[in-house]
Amino acid sequence: MAKGFKRSYKFAVRTSIYITLFLTGISAVFLILHDAYSEWALLLYAFSCFLFSFLIIQYRVEFFIYKKIKKIYENVSMLSATPLKPEQVTTDMNSLSLEVQKFAEGKKLEIEALKIRDSYRKEFMGNISHELKTPLFTVQGYIETLLDGAMKDKTVRKQYLARAAKGVERLVYIVQDLDMITKLETGELRLKPEAFDIVEVVQNVFDLLEMKAAKKNITLSFETPYAPVWVRADKERIQQVVTNLIVNSIKYGKNDGTTEVSIEDHSKKKIIVRISDNGEGIQKEHIPRLFERFYRVDKSGSRKEGGSGLGLAIVKHLLEAHKERIFVESSYGMGSEFSFTLKKAKKSGVVTDKSGVI
């Protein structure tokens, strides 16, 4: 018998009462007919009958029905990620039904989650295949043309080589981004926290992306002029976060639009950086999946805006490595706002812990 076996006496008691009443009634009629009726004898008989019936029935329940039920629990536990504990085994049919129903509902949810993950996996494989296929075929086409020797013009050959080099550069860019995400997920990429001015970082990113924004006549600006705001994080990685978010804002911003950065107190120990635009916005159904690798809101398959499709995934992983959060708010047709938190710091030099990780 398993330790912690939960006994159920209801069935045995009720059944014993029914048997006792039936046999006692028959016995009473028999005694009356033979003029040997005795209340004390009948009560003693009824008690003995009840006790015997109860012990036999309970024994049968515990040692026979229980074994069958325990076998069900064992079979269910083999499929369960969280096996049923021995003390949960019971001969009560209602409890058993509830346990099995709970198990079935849990498994149904797990199966649905696995189906969703499998769907995402297939979509991810299709996306990465598409991302790699385009530059690979471009490089292959130009190199094969050059190898055929059809191009005698040195200028044209140089142009073909330059285009092939761009295709290789795009492949390298995608692979490097994938490698960074993998290192972040496995903890191989070490952060170097230090105290730095986040306003200066944002301004540096503005300077780097000024020409890119000018192509769409997008204005890059702070909401209000800022004094230095000191934070503690990996400066290089946070600059990458800001760059990716602003590039994304420019990419999907409208012509003659704006990309605005604001910095506010989030709590006593943290600030929040907001990057907002008045671009095309994002539909609600896309927001939960924005930070997946290669996920694109534009389902037309167009890659006219360029990029590896990994920018937001990298942002999410870099901020999670800092133990910070990123938020998204968007109104379709009106614009979007991405915001993230950072730890405050006093103006000082490099402050790195022993592990190199925040």
Salt bridges, closest charged atoms under 4 A:
GLU62 OE2 - ARG7 NE 2.90
GLU74 OE2 - LYS70 NZ 2.62
GLU110 OE1 - LYS107 NZ 3.12
ASP118 OD1 - ARG121 NH2 2.84
ASP118 OD2 - LYS122 NZ 3.37
GLU123 OE1 - ARG289 NH2 3.11
GLU123 OE2 - LYS299 NZ 3.61
GLU131 OE1 - ARG170 NH2 2.83
GLU131 OE2 - ARG296 NH2 3.04
GLU131 OE2 - ARG303 NE 2.83
ASP179 OD2 - LYS183 NZ 3.37
GLU185 OE1 - ARG293 NH2 2.65
GLU185 OE2 - HIS317 NE2 3.03
GLU264 OE1 - ARG274 NE 3.33
ASP265 OD1 - LYS344 NZ 3.12
GLU292 OE2 - ARG289 NE 2.84
GLU320 OE2 - LYS316 NZ 2.83
GLU324 OE1 - LYS270 NZ 3.07
GLU337 OE2 - ARG274 NH1 3.15
